[in-house]
Amino acid sequence: MDLTVADVRVKLLSVPFADPPKTGFLALPAIDLVVVEVETRDGVVGTGHLHPLAGGMRTLACCIEEMLAPLVIGADASDPPAIWKKMWRATFTQGRMGVTVMGMSALDVALWDALGRARQTPLWKLWGGERRAFKTYGSGCYRGLGREGMIEKAQRFRARGFEAIKMQVSHLFTPDEDVANVRAMREALGDDALIMIDVNQGWDAETAIATGRRLDDFHPFWLEEPVMADDLDGYAAVSAGIRTPVVTGENHFLAPDLKPFVDRRLVPILQPDVMRGGYTGLFEIARIAEPAGISIAPHMFPELMTHLVAALPNRDWLEWMGWYDHLWVEPIPVEAGTMTPPDRPGHGMDFLPELF
């Protein structure tokens, strides 16, 4: 089979949310996706996509079409890591974060998908992983729902069998309100539920330590992104200053950006985003994290991430919000708070054709 890349296509897709998120700091009126298709000479098509959340759709499409597609067309899709290195070397002057890496990431996912489909093998199997149910937490107890709304959403997650839920703090609330909200959540769910707390970079280190110490009393499973992603000293201070484990990673790009967290053992769990590294980059993050005893709980995109966690020795939680279930030909069901990677070739996820 000829796996030479013959074409790269970029499509922009905007569809309504089934349940619009109310994050309190981002306006998300629709699901805006950059969808990338890679086609080989023998007609195998792999797909990747980006959900940039804060705009930049045409910018991302231009980056892929102008800078990256010429590097990929003519390359051998049987070796996605080699194509990643080719793109990495060629884009040095444009920067190794931001739009460039996001475009590379969508292409990387599409290339791996094409390889799996060409070999009629699901990615988890291609990577030597195991197919079983993996623990998944219910995410989406948005601060914009208010205290009672967050609790009601969490109770729905629990009724569906989720062991763990994630709620949000900061931005719309004062620290006193945050503490009251978490206290109310703990009282509503009881002691056996795992409660993850997401700050979305809403505090400085001083506020995070002071508020985090008060939240410690309610035994959160983790405190996520308490300070800005690039505030390494802030993370060090917060991690040392509270009992609750601090986690981060979704707004970092690739292993070099996360290596200081690994070297200084600042967090027990990293949450890399496939938009900021693709499959190839996330494997590298997991590789450097494992010797330090740090596990990987990928940010969002559980449909794609089921394959990754199935193949990682230091895997951790999947995150489910249900954002994309109405977009797939065959969505992956959540059963008793778990998700199982599909047994279809590649990543196995196809968008409904009528969306385009």
LORO-360385 format. One record per residue (C-alpha): residue in three letters; x, z, y; residue number from 0. Coordinates in pm, whole numbers. Layout:
! residues N
+---------+--------+--------+--------+-----+
| residuo |      u |      w |      v | num |
+---------+--------+--------+--------+-----+
|     ALA |      X |      Z |      Y | NUM |
...
+---------+--------+--------+--------+-----+
! end
This chain:
! residues 356
+---------+--------+--------+--------+-----+
| residuo |      u |      w |      v | num |
+---------+--------+--------+--------+-----+
|     MET |      0 |      0 |      0 |   0 |
|     ASP |    127 |    -93 |    346 |   1 |
|     LEU |    103 |    219 |    563 |   2 |
|     THR |    260 |     58 |    868 |   3 |
|     VAL |     53 |    154 |   1173 |   4 |
|     ALA |   -120 |   -160 |   1301 |   5 |
|     ASP |   -342 |    -18 |   1574 |   6 |
|     VAL |   -416 |    293 |   1777 |   7 |
|     ARG |   -758 |    330 |   1941 |   8 |
|     VAL |   -874 |    592 |   2189 |   9 |
|     LYS |  -1242 |    673 |   2247 |  10 |
|     LEU |  -1398 |    917 |   2491 |  11 |
|     LEU |  -1700 |   1104 |   2364 |  12 |
|     SER |  -1936 |   1336 |   2552 |  13 |
|     VAL |  -2224 |   1502 |   2367 |  14 |
|     PRO |  -2440 |   1809 |   2434 |  15 |
|     PHE |  -2359 |   2146 |   2284 |  16 |
|     ALA |  -2608 |   2270 |   2027 |  17 |
|     ASP |  -2557 |   2620 |   2172 |  18 |
|     PRO |  -2380 |   2593 |   2511 |  19 |
|     PRO |  -2104 |   2855 |   2549 |  20 |
|     LYS |  -2118 |   3095 |   2842 |  21 |
|     THR |  -1755 |   3193 |   2879 |  22 |
|     GLY |  -1788 |   3309 |   3237 |  23 |
|     PHE |  -1478 |   3129 |   3361 |  24 |
|     LEU |  -1515 |   2768 |   3237 |  25 |
|     ALA |  -1809 |   2537 |   3304 |  26 |
|     LEU |  -1878 |   2357 |   2976 |  27 |
|     PRO |  -2186 |   2139 |   3020 |  28 |
|     ALA |  -2096 |   1911 |   2728 |  29 |
|     ILE |  -1852 |   1864 |   2442 |  30 |
|     ASP |  -1599 |   1621 |   2589 |  31 |
|     LEU |  -1370 |   1480 |   2320 |  32 |
|     VAL |  -1077 |   1241 |   2318 |  33 |
|     VAL |  -1097 |   1076 |   1976 |  34 |
|     VAL |   -792 |    892 |   1842 |  35 |
|     GLU |   -798 |    647 |   1551 |  36 |
|     VAL |   -487 |    525 |   1374 |  37 |
|     GLU |   -528 |    219 |   1151 |  38 |
|     THR |   -271 |     93 |    901 |  39 |
|     ARG |   -211 |   -269 |    805 |  40 |
|     ASP |   -411 |   -215 |    488 |  41 |
|     GLY |   -710 |    -91 |    688 |  42 |
|     VAL |   -683 |    285 |    630 |  43 |
|     VAL |   -813 |    474 |    934 |  44 |
|     GLY |   -722 |    831 |   1023 |  45 |
|     THR |   -874 |   1029 |   1309 |  46 |
|     GLY |   -766 |   1307 |   1540 |  47 |
|     HIS |   -936 |   1454 |   1843 |  48 |
|     LEU |   -885 |   1674 |   2146 |  49 |
|     HIS |  -1131 |   1900 |   2324 |  50 |
|     PRO |   -942 |   1971 |   2647 |  51 |
|     LEU |  -1217 |   2200 |   2789 |  52 |
|     ALA |  -1102 |   2174 |   3151 |  53 |
|     GLY |  -1111 |   1797 |   3204 |  54 |
|     GLY |   -833 |   1541 |   3196 |  55 |
|     MET |  -1001 |   1309 |   2947 |  56 |
|     ARG |   -888 |    984 |   3110 |  57 |
|     THR |   -543 |   1129 |   3176 |  58 |
|     LEU |   -502 |   1213 |   2809 |  59 |
|     ALA |   -631 |    872 |   2704 |  60 |
|     CYS |   -385 |    702 |   2942 |  61 |
|     CYS |    -95 |    908 |   2805 |  62 |
|     ILE |   -180 |    809 |   2449 |  63 |
|     GLU |   -234 |    443 |   2528 |  64 |
|     GLU |     60 |    392 |   2766 |  65 |
|     MET |    330 |    628 |   2640 |  66 |
|     LEU |    260 |    714 |   2278 |  67 |
|     ALA |     73 |    433 |   2104 |  68 |
|     PRO |    365 |    188 |   2151 |  69 |
|     LEU |    587 |    439 |   1969 |  70 |
|     VAL |    343 |    477 |   1680 |  71 |
|     ILE |    241 |    116 |   1625 |  72 |
|     GLY |    480 |    -35 |   1373 |  73 |
|     ALA |    587 |    305 |   1238 |  74 |
|     ASP |    541 |    415 |    876 |  75 |
|     ALA |    240 |    649 |    847 |  76 |
|     SER |    372 |    784 |    516 |  77 |
|     ASP |    603 |   1013 |    719 |  78 |
|     PRO |    410 |   1181 |   1004 |  79 |
|     PRO |    693 |   1430 |   1081 |  80 |
|     ALA |    931 |   1139 |   1143 |  81 |
|     ILE |    683 |    985 |   1385 |  82 |
|     TRP |    646 |   1324 |   1554 |  83 |
|     LYS |   1024 |   1339 |   1605 |  84 |
|     LYS |   1019 |    984 |   1741 |  85 |
|     MET |    753 |   1076 |   2000 |  86 |
|     TRP |    932 |   1403 |   2080 |  87 |
|     ARG |   1261 |   1229 |   2153 |  88 |
|     ALA |   1101 |    950 |   2354 |  89 |
|     THR |    899 |   1176 |   2586 |  90 |
|     PHE |   1177 |   1409 |   2697 |  91 |
|     THR |   1162 |   1302 |   3062 |  92 |
|     GLN |    784 |   1342 |   3086 |  93 |
|     GLY |    793 |   1700 |   2961 |  94 |
|     ARG |    742 |   1877 |   2631 |  95 |
|     MET |    423 |   2061 |   2713 |  96 |
|     GLY |     87 |   1974 |   2857 |  97 |
|     VAL |    -67 |   1629 |   2835 |  98 |
|     THR |    226 |   1475 |   2649 |  99 |
|     VAL |    215 |   1719 |   2359 | 100 |
|     MET |   -164 |   1711 |   2347 | 101 |
|     GLY |   -156 |   1334 |   2304 | 102 |
|     MET |    113 |   1366 |   2038 | 103 |
|     SER |    -99 |   1626 |   1860 | 104 |
|     ALA |   -407 |   1407 |   1833 | 105 |
|     LEU |   -195 |   1125 |   1694 | 106 |
|     ASP |    -24 |   1361 |   1449 | 107 |
|     VAL |   -358 |   1478 |   1308 | 108 |
|     ALA |   -475 |   1117 |   1279 | 109 |
|     LEU |   -154 |   1016 |   1099 | 110 |
|     TRP |   -181 |   1298 |    846 | 111 |
|     ASP |   -547 |   1211 |    793 | 112 |
|     ALA |   -455 |    846 |    732 | 113 |
|     LEU |   -188 |    948 |    482 | 114 |
|     GLY |   -428 |   1170 |    290 | 115 |
|     ARG |   -693 |    900 |    285 | 116 |
|     ALA |   -444 |    637 |    170 | 117 |
|     ARG |   -342 |    862 |   -118 | 118 |
|     GLN |   -702 |    970 |   -188 | 119 |
|     THR |   -587 |   1331 |   -155 | 120 |
|     PRO |   -714 |   1613 |     69 | 121 |
|     LEU |   -450 |   1748 |    302 | 122 |
|     TRP |   -451 |   2098 |    152 | 123 |
|     LYS |   -354 |   1943 |   -182 | 124 |
|     LEU |   -103 |   1706 |    -26 | 125 |
|     TRP |     68 |   2011 |    123 | 126 |
|     GLY |     66 |   2212 |   -202 | 127 |
|     GLY |   -207 |   2451 |    -92 | 128 |
|     GLU |   -494 |   2610 |   -280 | 129 |
|     ARG |   -864 |   2539 |   -243 | 130 |
|     ARG |  -1064 |   2858 |   -209 | 131 |
|     ALA |  -1277 |   3042 |     44 | 132 |
|     PHE |  -1083 |   3170 |    345 | 133 |
|     LYS |  -1192 |   3454 |    571 | 134 |
|     THR |  -1353 |   3341 |    894 | 135 |
|     TYR |  -1464 |   3540 |   1197 | 136 |
|     GLY |  -1771 |   3471 |   1408 | 137 |
|     SER |  -1652 |   3382 |   1756 | 138 |
|     GLY |  -1882 |   3320 |   2049 | 139 |
|     CYS |  -2012 |   3655 |   2167 | 140 |
|     TYR |  -1959 |   3521 |   2517 | 141 |
|     ARG |  -1936 |   3748 |   2819 | 142 |
|     GLY |  -2185 |   3524 |   2997 | 143 |
|     LEU |  -2453 |   3646 |   2754 | 144 |
|     GLY |  -2424 |   3997 |   2898 | 145 |
|     ARG |  -2396 |   4315 |   2696 | 146 |
|     GLU |  -2720 |   4282 |   2502 | 147 |
|     GLY |  -2666 |   3911 |   2446 | 148 |
|     MET |  -2319 |   3968 |   2304 | 149 |
|     ILE |  -2452 |   4237 |   2072 | 150 |
|     GLU |  -2743 |   4019 |   1958 | 151 |
|     LYS |  -2505 |   3731 |   1881 | 152 |
|     ALA |  -2275 |   3966 |   1689 | 153 |
|     GLN |  -2565 |   4098 |   1485 | 154 |
|     ARG |  -2660 |   3742 |   1392 | 155 |
|     PHE |  -2305 |   3682 |   1275 | 156 |
|     ARG |  -2317 |   3999 |   1067 | 157 |
|     ALA |  -2649 |   3898 |    915 | 158 |
|     ARG |  -2482 |   3573 |    800 | 159 |
|     GLY |  -2213 |   3769 |    620 | 160 |
|     PHE |  -1930 |   3764 |    875 | 161 |
|     GLU |  -1703 |   4065 |    832 | 162 |
|     ALA |  -1553 |   4016 |   1178 | 163 |
|     ILE |  -1682 |   3905 |   1517 | 164 |
|     LYS |  -1515 |   3835 |   1850 | 165 |
|     MET |  -1652 |   3944 |   2187 | 166 |
|     GLN |  -1522 |   3881 |   2537 | 167 |
|     VAL |  -1419 |   4108 |   2824 | 168 |
|     SER |  -1289 |   4069 |   3181 | 169 |
|     HIS |  -1369 |   3792 |   3432 | 170 |
|     LEU |  -1737 |   3887 |   3479 | 171 |
|     PHE |  -1687 |   4258 |   3420 | 172 |
|     THR |  -1495 |   4552 |   3564 | 173 |
|     PRO |  -1280 |   4757 |   3327 | 174 |
|     ASP |  -1546 |   5029 |   3322 | 175 |
|     GLU |  -1808 |   4770 |   3223 | 176 |
|     ASP |  -1575 |   4630 |   2957 | 177 |
|     VAL |  -1532 |   4973 |   2801 | 178 |
|     ALA |  -1907 |   5030 |   2806 | 179 |
|     ASN |  -1968 |   4690 |   2645 | 180 |
|     VAL |  -1719 |   4750 |   2365 | 181 |
|     ARG |  -1858 |   5101 |   2306 | 182 |
|     ALA |  -2209 |   4956 |   2279 | 183 |
|     MET |  -2088 |   4686 |   2039 | 184 |
|     ARG |  -1923 |   4942 |   1814 | 185 |
|     GLU |  -2234 |   5160 |   1814 | 186 |
|     ALA |  -2454 |   4860 |   1731 | 187 |
|     LEU |  -2238 |   4724 |   1450 | 188 |
|     GLY |  -2114 |   5047 |   1297 | 189 |
|     ASP |  -1768 |   5143 |   1182 | 190 |
|     ASP |  -1731 |   4887 |    904 | 191 |
|     ALA |  -1742 |   4578 |   1128 | 192 |
|     LEU |  -1420 |   4427 |   1259 | 193 |
|     ILE |  -1439 |   4370 |   1635 | 194 |
|     MET |  -1192 |   4134 |   1797 | 195 |
|     ILE |  -1170 |   4135 |   2177 | 196 |
|     ASP |  -1076 |   3831 |   2386 | 197 |
|     VAL |   -958 |   3877 |   2746 | 198 |
|     ASN |   -886 |   3506 |   2808 | 199 |
|     GLN |   -582 |   3601 |   3022 | 200 |
|     GLY |   -806 |   3793 |   3260 | 201 |
|     TRP |   -592 |   4101 |   3332 | 202 |
|     ASP |   -249 |   4187 |   3462 | 203 |
|     ALA |    -29 |   4409 |   3247 | 204 |
|     GLU |   -118 |   4731 |   3430 | 205 |
|     THR |   -492 |   4673 |   3388 | 206 |
|     ALA |   -446 |   4565 |   3027 | 207 |
|     ILE |   -260 |   4884 |   2939 | 208 |
|     ALA |   -501 |   5115 |   3120 | 209 |
|     THR |   -812 |   4945 |   2982 | 210 |
|     GLY |   -658 |   4881 |   2640 | 211 |
|     ARG |   -590 |   5252 |   2592 | 212 |
|     ARG |   -956 |   5323 |   2656 | 213 |
|     LEU |  -1060 |   5050 |   2414 | 214 |
|     ASP |   -828 |   5192 |   2146 | 215 |
|     ASP |  -1092 |   5459 |   2081 | 216 |
|     PHE |  -1328 |   5195 |   1940 | 217 |
|     HIS |  -1069 |   5061 |   1693 | 218 |
|     PRO |  -1064 |   4692 |   1782 | 219 |
|     PHE |   -904 |   4466 |   1526 | 220 |
|     TRP |   -706 |   4293 |   1800 | 221 |
|     LEU |   -684 |   4239 |   2176 | 222 |
|     GLU |   -638 |   3870 |   2248 | 223 |
|     GLU |   -459 |   3714 |   2545 | 224 |
|     PRO |   -468 |   4022 |   2768 | 225 |
|     VAL |   -238 |   3860 |   3028 | 226 |
|     MET |   -134 |   3509 |   3127 | 227 |
|     ALA |     25 |   3311 |   2846 | 228 |
|     ASP |    363 |   3281 |   3020 | 229 |
|     ASP |    388 |   3652 |   3111 | 230 |
|     LEU |    629 |   3748 |   2834 | 231 |
|     ASP |    727 |   4079 |   2995 | 232 |
|     GLY |    358 |   4159 |   3038 | 233 |
|     TYR |    298 |   4101 |   2668 | 234 |
|     ALA |    591 |   4326 |   2583 | 235 |
|     ALA |    453 |   4603 |   2803 | 236 |
|     VAL |     98 |   4578 |   2672 | 237 |
|     SER |    206 |   4560 |   2308 | 238 |
|     ALA |    413 |   4874 |   2353 | 239 |
|     GLY |    151 |   5049 |   2564 | 240 |
|     ILE |   -161 |   5042 |   2345 | 241 |
|     ARG |   -244 |   5104 |   1979 | 242 |
|     THR |   -458 |   4796 |   1928 | 243 |
|     PRO |   -259 |   4493 |   1803 | 244 |
|     VAL |   -208 |   4227 |   2070 | 245 |
|     VAL |   -237 |   3860 |   1971 | 246 |
|     THR |   -187 |   3530 |   2151 | 247 |
|     GLY |    -85 |   3168 |   2107 | 248 |
|     GLU |   -370 |   2931 |   2189 | 249 |
|     ASN |   -228 |   2834 |   2528 | 250 |
|     HIS |    131 |   2796 |   2410 | 251 |
|     PHE |    296 |   2470 |   2314 | 252 |
|     LEU |    493 |   2440 |   1992 | 253 |
|     ALA |    751 |   2665 |   1831 | 254 |
|     PRO |    995 |   2684 |   2125 | 255 |
|     ASP |    721 |   2826 |   2346 | 256 |
|     LEU |    628 |   3090 |   2088 | 257 |
|     LYS |    978 |   3171 |   1964 | 258 |
|     PRO |   1028 |   3457 |   2217 | 259 |
|     PHE |    720 |   3631 |   2076 | 260 |
|     VAL |    868 |   3596 |   1728 | 261 |
|     ASP |   1221 |   3700 |   1823 | 262 |
|     ARG |   1095 |   4013 |   2003 | 263 |
|     ARG |    825 |   4090 |   1740 | 264 |
|     LEU |    569 |   4124 |   2020 | 265 |
|     VAL |    260 |   4032 |   1816 | 266 |
|     PRO |    158 |   4061 |   1449 | 267 |
|     ILE |    -52 |   3744 |   1459 | 268 |
|     LEU |     -6 |   3413 |   1639 | 269 |
|     GLN |   -301 |   3185 |   1721 | 270 |
|     PRO |   -160 |   2836 |   1778 | 271 |
|     ASP |   -395 |   2555 |   1878 | 272 |
|     VAL |   -377 |   2224 |   1692 | 273 |
|     MET |   -417 |   2044 |   2027 | 274 |
|     ARG |    -80 |   2188 |   2127 | 275 |
|     GLY |    124 |   2090 |   1824 | 276 |
|     GLY |    -77 |   1893 |   1573 | 277 |
|     TYR |    -38 |   1976 |   1206 | 278 |
|     THR |    338 |   1912 |   1219 | 279 |
|     GLY |    395 |   2151 |   1509 | 280 |
|     LEU |    177 |   2424 |   1362 | 281 |
|     PHE |    369 |   2414 |   1035 | 282 |
|     GLU |    688 |   2471 |   1234 | 283 |
|     ILE |    531 |   2766 |   1417 | 284 |
|     ALA |    428 |   2917 |   1085 | 285 |
|     ARG |    776 |   2858 |    945 | 286 |
|     ILE |    952 |   3055 |   1220 | 287 |
|     ALA |    687 |   3328 |   1218 | 288 |
|     GLU |    691 |   3405 |    846 | 289 |
|     PRO |   1036 |   3574 |    824 | 290 |
|     ALA |    931 |   3801 |   1110 | 291 |
|     GLY |    621 |   3912 |    920 | 292 |
|     ILE |    390 |   3734 |   1167 | 293 |
|     SER |     80 |   3562 |   1034 | 294 |
|     ILE |   -111 |   3260 |   1166 | 295 |
|     ALA |   -477 |   3268 |   1272 | 296 |
|     PRO |   -532 |   2924 |   1425 | 297 |
|     HIS |   -733 |   2884 |   1742 | 298 |
|     MET |  -1064 |   2702 |   1695 | 299 |
|     PHE |  -1105 |   2370 |   1506 | 300 |
|     PRO |  -1178 |   2541 |   1172 | 301 |
|     GLU |  -1276 |   2210 |   1011 | 302 |
|     LEU |   -918 |   2091 |   1053 | 303 |
|     MET |   -758 |   2431 |   1009 | 304 |
|     THR |   -902 |   2500 |    662 | 305 |
|     HIS |   -637 |   2265 |    525 | 306 |
|     LEU |   -359 |   2435 |    721 | 307 |
|     VAL |   -441 |   2791 |    616 | 308 |
|     ALA |   -478 |   2673 |    256 | 309 |
|     ALA |   -114 |   2563 |    265 | 310 |
|     LEU |     44 |   2852 |    460 | 311 |
|     PRO |    197 |   3157 |    292 | 312 |
|     ASN |    142 |   3358 |    613 | 313 |
|     ARG |   -216 |   3250 |    673 | 314 |
|     ASP |   -472 |   3465 |    845 | 315 |
|     TRP |   -821 |   3429 |    993 | 316 |
|     LEU |  -1010 |   3109 |   1075 | 317 |
|     GLU |  -1219 |   3105 |   1393 | 318 |
|     TRP |  -1574 |   2966 |   1379 | 319 |
|     MET |  -1801 |   2900 |   1675 | 320 |
|     GLY |  -2011 |   2619 |   1531 | 321 |
|     TRP |  -1938 |   2395 |   1826 | 322 |
|     TYR |  -1897 |   2074 |   1626 | 323 |
|     ASP |  -2125 |   2116 |   1326 | 324 |
|     HIS |  -2381 |   1870 |   1464 | 325 |
|     LEU |  -2113 |   1602 |   1513 | 326 |
|     TRP |  -1997 |   1562 |   1152 | 327 |
|     VAL |  -2127 |   1348 |    870 | 328 |
|     GLU |  -2056 |   1646 |    640 | 329 |
|     PRO |  -1998 |   1973 |    825 | 330 |
|     ILE |  -1821 |   2249 |    634 | 331 |
|     PRO |  -2066 |   2530 |    557 | 332 |
|     VAL |  -1987 |   2892 |    636 | 333 |
|     GLU |  -2072 |   3107 |    337 | 334 |
|     ALA |  -2058 |   3486 |    358 | 335 |
|     GLY |  -1810 |   3466 |    644 | 336 |
|     THR |  -1577 |   3224 |    468 | 337 |
|     MET |  -1493 |   2854 |    480 | 338 |
|     THR |  -1353 |   2638 |    202 | 339 |
|     PRO |  -1149 |   2323 |    275 | 340 |
|     PRO |  -1327 |   2004 |    174 | 341 |
|     ASP |  -1214 |   1814 |   -133 | 342 |
|     ARG |  -1242 |   1481 |     48 | 343 |
|     PRO |   -931 |   1268 |    122 | 344 |
|     GLY |   -735 |   1346 |    438 | 345 |
|     HIS |   -887 |   1620 |    651 | 346 |
|     GLY |  -1222 |   1487 |    530 | 347 |
|     MET |  -1406 |   1508 |    862 | 348 |
|     ASP |  -1590 |   1201 |    992 | 349 |
|     PHE |  -1785 |   1187 |   1316 | 350 |
|     LEU |  -2141 |   1060 |   1293 | 351 |
|     PRO |  -2117 |    687 |   1369 | 352 |
|     GLU |  -2417 |    696 |   1602 | 353 |
|     LEU |  -2220 |    914 |   1846 | 354 |
|     PHE |  -2010 |    617 |   1955 | 355 |
+---------+--------+--------+--------+-----+
! end
